């Protein structure tokens, strides 16, 4: 994601310099939250102040949020299909086994 932001913001749009991108990346890594969101917020702030920061943050977060929202709306309908419900039951068992497998052996 950082490479994508750098490609768009530094090379294509020329909104910031490569040095600014390096600084943004270092700052984003040291602050809480996903690095890509922090980078996008900072670039938005550099370009248009608080409105730019809000727009850039929404531009990074909103697509994923909307996809998850759409999936959650239709999930109950999918779970009514017997085959899919059984697949999810099997996945629950598989995840439990993977968690147990990751545990260190008991003394």
N, C-alpha and C positions, 0 to 999 in steps of 0.2 A: 504494500500500500504506500509506503514511503517513496519507493521508486516511482510509482504512478504520480504521486503528488509532485515530486521533483520534476518529472518529465513535463507535466502540464504547467506547473507554476514557474519553473526556471527556464526550461528550454523552449517550450511552445509559446506561452503567454508573456514571458519575461516580466512577471510581476515582482519577483525577488531575485537576488543574485544567488550564486552557488554558495557563497560564504554565509548568506542569511539562512539558506536551507540547512547548512551544517549546524548553525547556531540553534535553529528551530528544533532540529532533531535532538540535539543534546538537551535542550530545555524540556522537550516533550518526553524524553526518556526519564527525566528526573522528577516529573510531576505525576500525580496519580491519574489514572485513566489510560485508555488506549492511545498509543502513540499517534496513530493516523488522525484521530479526532483532535488531539492537541495540536498537531501540525496544521491541520486545516483551519482550526480556530485562529491560530496565530497569523497565518497567511491572510485570512479574512480581515483580521484586525489591522494588519499592515496596509491593506488595500482600501478599506472603507470604514475603519473604526468599529464601533460596537455593532452596528447593523451588518457590517461585513463579517464579523466574527459569528454572529447569530446565523446568518445565511450560510456560511461555510460549514458550521457545525451541523445545521439541519440537512445540508446537502450530503454530508457523510453519513449521518445517523438515520435519516428518514427512509431511504430505500430499504435497508435491512429491516427496520421496524415495520414497514408496510408489508413486506413479504411474510414476516413472522405473524403479523396480525391476520393476513389472508389465510395462512395455513391454519391458524388457531380457529378461525371461523368455520372452516370446513372439516376440521379434525374429527368432530363428533359424528359427522355424516360418514366419514371413511371408517370409523371404528364400528359402525353398524354392519359393515360387510364382514362376514364371518372369517374369511381367509385373512383379512388385514388384522382383525382383532386377535386371531391366533398368532400371527407373526409378531405382534407387539408383546403378547404373553411370552413367546419364546425369547424375544429380545430382553425382557426383564430378567429372565433366568440367566441368559448369557452374560448380561452386565453384572449380575450378582456373582457369577462364577469368576469373571475377570477381576472383580474387586477382591474376592477371596484369594485368587491366585497371586495378586500383587502384594499381599501381606507377607511380612517376613515369617519364617518358620518359628513356631513356639519353642521355647527352650525345654 
